[in-house]
Amino acid sequence: MDFAFQSKQDGNIFIGELKCELEYENYKYLTLTSPSQLDHHNKEAFKRFLDIGKNNDQYKVTINNKIVSVSGAILVWGSITPEGRRNIINYTGLADVLSLEQIINDLINWNNQDYIDFNQQRETWCQELFIILGRKVH
Protein backbone atom coordinates (compact mmCIF):
# COMPACT_ATOMS: atom_id res chain seq x y z
CA MET A 1 0.00 0.00 0.00
CA ASP A 2 1.10 3.59 -0.46
CA PHE A 3 0.67 4.98 3.06
CA ALA A 4 -1.51 5.02 6.17
CA PHE A 5 -3.83 7.61 7.68
CA GLN A 6 -4.55 7.94 11.39
CA SER A 7 -7.66 9.70 12.62
CA LYS A 8 -6.97 12.49 15.09
CA GLN A 9 -10.45 11.98 16.54
CA ASP A 10 -10.28 8.31 17.50
CA GLY A 11 -6.79 7.05 16.54
CA ASN A 12 -8.14 4.60 13.94
CA ILE A 13 -5.67 3.65 11.22
CA PHE A 14 -6.59 3.36 7.55
CA ILE A 15 -4.56 1.97 4.67
CA GLY A 16 -4.14 4.56 1.91
CA GLU A 17 -3.70 4.12 -1.82
CA LEU A 18 -3.03 6.95 -4.28
CA LYS A 19 -4.25 6.70 -7.88
CA CYS A 20 -3.71 9.95 -9.73
CA GLU A 21 -4.02 9.13 -13.42
CA LEU A 22 -3.62 12.48 -15.07
CA GLU A 23 -3.48 11.69 -18.76
CA TYR A 24 -3.87 7.91 -18.89
CA GLU A 25 -6.08 6.95 -21.85
CA ASN A 26 -6.66 10.57 -22.86
CA TYR A 27 -7.76 11.77 -19.37
CA LYS A 28 -10.42 9.06 -19.12
CA TYR A 29 -9.67 8.50 -15.42
CA LEU A 30 -8.79 12.04 -14.32
CA THR A 31 -12.06 12.58 -12.45
CA LEU A 32 -13.45 9.61 -10.57
CA THR A 33 -17.15 9.30 -11.27
CA SER A 34 -17.91 5.56 -11.30
CA PRO A 35 -16.77 2.27 -9.76
CA SER A 36 -16.11 0.96 -13.28
CA GLN A 37 -13.10 3.29 -13.45
CA LEU A 38 -11.39 1.04 -10.90
CA ASP A 39 -11.70 -2.07 -13.09
CA HIS A 40 -8.45 -1.54 -14.98
CA HIS A 41 -6.53 -1.78 -11.69
CA ASN A 42 -6.41 -5.56 -11.74
CA LYS A 43 -3.17 -6.27 -9.89
CA GLU A 44 -3.37 -8.34 -6.72
CA ALA A 45 -2.20 -5.50 -4.44
CA PHE A 46 -5.08 -3.23 -5.48
CA LYS A 47 -7.60 -6.07 -5.16
CA ARG A 48 -6.38 -6.62 -1.59
CA PHE A 49 -6.55 -2.90 -0.91
CA LEU A 50 -10.21 -2.87 -1.96
CA ASP A 51 -10.90 -6.00 0.07
CA ILE A 52 -9.57 -4.31 3.20
CA GLY A 53 -12.58 -2.01 2.91
CA LYS A 54 -14.88 -4.96 3.54
CA ASN A 55 -12.65 -7.44 5.40
CA ASN A 56 -10.09 -5.38 7.27
CA ASP A 57 -9.96 -7.84 10.17
CA GLN A 58 -8.64 -10.58 7.85
CA TYR A 59 -5.37 -8.78 7.08
CA LYS A 60 -2.13 -8.45 9.00
CA VAL A 61 -0.81 -4.94 8.40
CA THR A 62 2.57 -3.68 9.53
CA ILE A 63 3.68 -0.08 9.82
CA ASN A 64 7.33 0.51 10.73
CA ASN A 65 7.67 -3.23 11.42
CA LYS A 66 4.81 -3.16 13.95
CA ILE A 67 1.58 -5.08 13.41
CA VAL A 68 -1.33 -2.67 13.61
CA SER A 69 -5.08 -3.06 13.52
CA VAL A 70 -6.66 -1.16 10.63
CA SER A 71 -10.19 0.17 10.45
CA GLY A 72 -10.41 0.16 6.67
CA ALA A 73 -8.99 1.74 3.55
CA ILE A 74 -8.99 5.19 1.96
CA LEU A 75 -8.49 5.83 -1.75
CA VAL A 76 -6.93 9.10 -2.91
CA TRP A 77 -7.70 10.10 -6.53
CA GLY A 78 -6.76 13.16 -8.55
CA SER A 79 -10.28 14.57 -8.71
CA ILE A 80 -13.70 13.17 -7.79
CA THR A 81 -17.32 14.17 -8.09
CA PRO A 82 -19.55 14.00 -4.99
CA GLU A 83 -21.68 11.33 -6.69
CA GLY A 84 -18.58 9.41 -7.73
CA ARG A 85 -17.31 9.46 -4.16
CA ARG A 86 -20.63 8.13 -2.82
CA ASN A 87 -20.81 5.45 -5.52
CA ILE A 88 -17.25 4.25 -4.88
CA ILE A 89 -17.76 4.09 -1.10
CA ASN A 90 -21.05 2.21 -1.50
CA TYR A 91 -19.62 -0.19 -4.08
CA THR A 92 -16.27 -0.93 -2.43
CA GLY A 93 -16.86 -0.44 1.29
CA LEU A 94 -13.92 1.95 1.48
CA ALA A 95 -13.91 4.25 4.51
CA ASP A 96 -13.44 7.30 2.29
CA VAL A 97 -12.35 8.56 -1.10
CA LEU A 98 -10.34 11.76 -1.06
CA SER A 99 -9.34 13.97 -3.95
CA LEU A 100 -5.87 15.40 -4.34
CA GLU A 101 -7.57 18.44 -5.85
CA GLN A 102 -9.52 19.12 -2.62
CA ILE A 103 -6.53 18.37 -0.39
CA ILE A 104 -4.47 20.99 -2.25
CA ASN A 105 -7.35 23.49 -2.13
CA ASP A 106 -7.66 22.94 1.63
CA LEU A 107 -3.92 23.50 2.17
CA ILE A 108 -4.12 26.74 0.19
CA ASN A 109 -7.28 27.95 2.00
CA TRP A 110 -5.76 27.13 5.40
CA ASN A 111 -2.54 28.97 4.50
CA ASN A 112 -0.66 25.85 5.57
CA GLN A 113 2.92 27.00 6.13
CA ASP A 114 4.47 23.59 5.32
CA TYR A 115 2.68 23.59 1.97
CA ILE A 116 3.67 27.21 1.28
CA ASP A 117 7.33 26.42 2.12
CA PHE A 118 7.22 23.28 -0.06
CA ASN A 119 5.94 25.25 -3.05
CA GLN A 120 8.38 28.12 -2.52
CA GLN A 121 11.30 25.71 -2.46
CA ARG A 122 10.18 24.10 -5.74
CA GLU A 123 9.65 27.54 -7.28
CA THR A 124 13.22 28.48 -6.35
CA TRP A 125 14.54 25.24 -7.85
CA CYS A 126 12.64 25.91 -11.09
CA GLN A 127 13.91 29.48 -11.31
CA GLU A 128 17.49 28.27 -10.79
CA LEU A 129 17.03 25.59 -13.44
CA PHE A 130 15.67 28.07 -15.99
CA ILE A 131 18.55 30.45 -15.30
CA ILE A 132 21.04 27.64 -15.89
CA LEU A 133 19.23 26.44 -19.03
CA GLY A 134 19.12 29.99 -20.37
CA ARG A 135 22.91 30.42 -20.20
CA LYS A 136 24.88 29.96 -23.38
CA VAL A 137 27.10 26.91 -23.43
CA HIS A 138 30.61 27.76 -24.70
C-alpha positions in Angstrom: 0.0 0.0 0.0 1.1 3.6 -0.5 0.7 5.0 3.1 -1.5 5.0 6.2 -3.8 7.6 7.7 -4.5 7.9 11.4 -7.7 9.7 12.6 -7.0 12.5 15.1 -10.5 12.0 16.5 -10.3 8.3 17.5 -6.8 7.0 16.5 -8.1 4.6 13.9 -5.7 3.7 11.2 -6.6 3.4 7.5 -4.6 2.0 4.7 -4.1 4.6 1.9 -3.7 4.1 -1.8 -3.0 7.0 -4.3 -4.3 6.7 -7.9 -3.7 9.9 -9.7 -4.0 9.1 -13.4 -3.6 12.5 -15.1 -3.5 11.7 -18.8 -3.9 7.9 -18.9 -6.1 6.9 -21.8 -6.7 10.6 -22.9 -7.8 11.8 -19.4 -10.4 9.1 -19.1 -9.7 8.5 -15.4 -8.8 12.0 -14.3 -12.1 12.6 -12.4 -13.4 9.6 -10.6 -17.2 9.3 -11.3 -17.9 5.6 -11.3 -16.8 2.3 -9.8 -16.1 1.0 -13.3 -13.1 3.3 -13.4 -11.4 1.0 -10.9 -11.7 -2.1 -13.1 -8.4 -1.5 -15.0 -6.5 -1.8 -11.7 -6.4 -5.6 -11.7 -3.2 -6.3 -9.9 -3.4 -8.3 -6.7 -2.2 -5.5 -4.4 -5.1 -3.2 -5.5 -7.6 -6.1 -5.2 -6.4 -6.6 -1.6 -6.5 -2.9 -0.9 -10.2 -2.9 -2.0 -10.9 -6.0 0.1 -9.6 -4.3 3.2 -12.6 -2.0 2.9 -14.9 -5.0 3.5 -12.7 -7.4 5.4 -10.1 -5.4 7.3 -10.0 -7.8 10.2 -8.6 -10.6 7.9 -5.4 -8.8 7.1 -2.1 -8.4 9.0 -0.8 -4.9 8.4 2.6 -3.7 9.5 3.7 -0.1 9.8 7.3 0.5 10.7 7.7 -3.2 11.4 4.8 -3.2 13.9 1.6 -5.1 13.4 -1.3 -2.7 13.6 -5.1 -3.1 13.5 -6.7 -1.2 10.6 -10.2 0.2 10.4 -10.4 0.2 6.7 -9.0 1.7 3.6 -9.0 5.2 2.0 -8.5 5.8 -1.7 -6.9 9.1 -2.9 -7.7 10.1 -6.5 -6.8 13.2 -8.5 -10.3 14.6 -8.7 -13.7 13.2 -7.8 -17.3 14.2 -8.1 -19.5 14.0 -5.0 -21.7 11.3 -6.7 -18.6 9.4 -7.7 -17.3 9.5 -4.2 -20.6 8.1 -2.8 -20.8 5.4 -5.5 -17.3 4.3 -4.9 -17.8 4.1 -1.1 -21.1 2.2 -1.5 -19.6 -0.2 -4.1 -16.3 -0.9 -2.4 -16.9 -0.4 1.3 -13.9 2.0 1.5 -13.9 4.2 4.5 -13.4 7.3 2.3 -12.4 8.6 -1.1 -10.3 11.8 -1.1 -9.3 14.0 -4.0 -5.9 15.4 -4.3 -7.6 18.4 -5.8 -9.5 19.1 -2.6 -6.5 18.4 -0.4 -4.5 21.0 -2.3 -7.4 23.5 -2.1 -7.7 22.9 1.6 -3.9 23.5 2.2 -4.1 26.7 0.2 -7.3 28.0 2.0 -5.8 27.1 5.4 -2.5 29.0 4.5 -0.7 25.8 5.6 2.9 27.0 6.1 4.5 23.6 5.3 2.7 23.6 2.0 3.7 27.2 1.3 7.3 26.4 2.1 7.2 23.3 -0.1 5.9 25.2 -3.1 8.4 28.1 -2.5 11.3 25.7 -2.5 10.2 24.1 -5.7 9.7 27.5 -7.3 13.2 28.5 -6.4 14.5 25.2 -7.8 12.6 25.9 -11.1 13.9 29.5 -11.3 17.5 28.3 -10.8 17.0 25.6 -13.4 15.7 28.1 -16.0 18.6 30.5 -15.3 21.0 27.6 -15.9 19.2 26.4 -19.0 19.1 30.0 -20.4 22.9 30.4 -20.2 24.9 30.0 -23.4 27.1 26.9 -23.4 30.6 27.8 -24.7 
